[in-house]
């Protein structure tokens, strides 16, 4: 994605099922779990680089002994900073207490972070300021071990206002107005309630106060707590939590919007946001790592018993297709194939815009994340070229000389590494005119590979705002003096904001929306903007399930081709000499390439939850009223 966009989060959960001595004997270290957490978080750093956090719980500690540890960071390299802090603390303790170096029971008692239940998180700051207080995992503390709750997730809720109001109505006073705090306090409320009821029941059964504690841990039902907590949630989420005594869970939303994968054996339970991360870190086969079903939670009791429980009734599966296009690493076997297919399927449109002139066309990609779809595009172009070669030879039959046949066969697809991003260059000046000049030099280009009669085809994952294209990439490519620049988006036009974890909250930031507005102006249909605004405002009193997405009407008068053409005009600066064409993937081809991940609301406006329609309408109201604020 050439436009920088902050997105997503990554979760990592590990539950060790054996005593720490087991891992020391088999793997040579009692810090096996911590080492694996470092790897699984580092291999998900693509999912969040603004902050990272780690928390652990030690099982079966005595009163007065610390059993919860947590560390968070917003340093420039937060994951490394977190584990450097952990390493420093561990080394300090071992240096001061050399007698516990080979005594695992003493290590567990004295060394922080050395626990059996672990939760990690990598974050992009999509809500609030990027301070360490906003970094997961969050901790809800209590002197009752069973009421301690540690929470981290990859999520956004669309109905935070309603959930916050519900907490206030039951007498709570949440310390912050954020979805994370709201969700944590909601789970905490039902956790408190369940613990209190169990305590009263056990007392009636004749147990002493001290005898109640282990029995509460045994009888506590996270399944029931999650069912009550998540009943009115509206959003996309993979929510992970740990209870102070050692129970843990990861819950996925009913539409499967946010991803979660798990692996279990007799030594470990592990959950992460991406499948290949688990494969690599634990050296297990693709088939051994399973997708957590939508609406289900993987729950591990303190005893180690692990079950997959249905918490909410699954709805129509709408797994985020942006995960497949861009967000997840392409090392996943399925995602790799899907990205190649996205490149292949758009080739007929590319050939149309270069008049099938492969001989005078150079193919490339920007940025590096578009490389896989580029491979697919080139494979499809090669197939077309081979077909053309065959037709020429068959048409010529015996009249072709050996030299002419050799000439035909020597034709090939011209591929070049045209642009290289200078990762060291940062656009640190905020003043517009100075910053624009810096943006224009973020990429270096390869000179001497383009002729004046050449077309230049560049594939990108997706085009969101188009800012980098307009201010940097197109100007840079024009210096090579091609006849025509064709920018290919392997994703369809992004027309609507996301509200489930991607930082695309404002409509006016989307170049497709700006193009539709420009077309309305060109065709004297500008009154439609006010009509849509009035319809959006009129729904303010309705329940979420009654709200309709009226922003679709802004795009309705135009074909996808008309909007693409207008986007080309908007992003082509006057000083660019080459003809510029920008083409997008179709919705039909997206679904063909990613048949099991049909979440496409940012392209179609078909939101998978009721709250999505309210969010998109509020985003339009904010645009119309000139309010630069989130729609949820």
Buried (B, 14 or more C-beta within 10 A) or exposed (E): BBBEBBBBBBBBBBBBBBBBEBBBEEEEEBBBBBBBBBBBBBBBBBBBBBBBBBBBBBBEBEEEEEBBBBBBBBBEEBBBBBBBBBBEBBEEBBEEBEEBEEEBEEBBBBBBBBBBBBBBBBBBBBBBEBEEEBBBBBBBEBEBBBBBBBBBBBBBBBBBEBBBEBBEEEEBEBEBEBBBBBBBBBBBBBBBEBBBEBBEBBEEEEBEEEEBBBBBBEEBBBBEBBBBBBEEBBBBBBBBBBBBBBBBBBBBBBBBBBBBBBBBEEBBBBBBBBBBBBBBBBEBEEEEBBBBBBBBBBBBBBEBEBEEBBBBEBBEBBBBBBBBBBBBBBBBEBBBBBBBBBBBBBBEBBBEBBEEEBEBBBBBBBBEBBBBBBBBBBBBBBEBBEEBBEEBBEEEEEEBEEEEBEEBEEBEBBBBEBBEEEEEEEBEEEEEEEBBEBBBEBBEBEEEBBEEEBBBBBBBBBBBBBBBBBBBBBBBBBEBBBBBBBBBBBBBBBBBBBBBBBBBBBBBBBBBBBBBBBBBEEEEBEEBBEEBBEBBBEBEEEEBEEBBBBBBBBBEEBEBEBBBBBBBEBBBEEEBEBBBBBBBBBBEBBBEBBEEBBBBBBBBBBBBBBBBBBBBBBBBBBBBEEEEEBBB
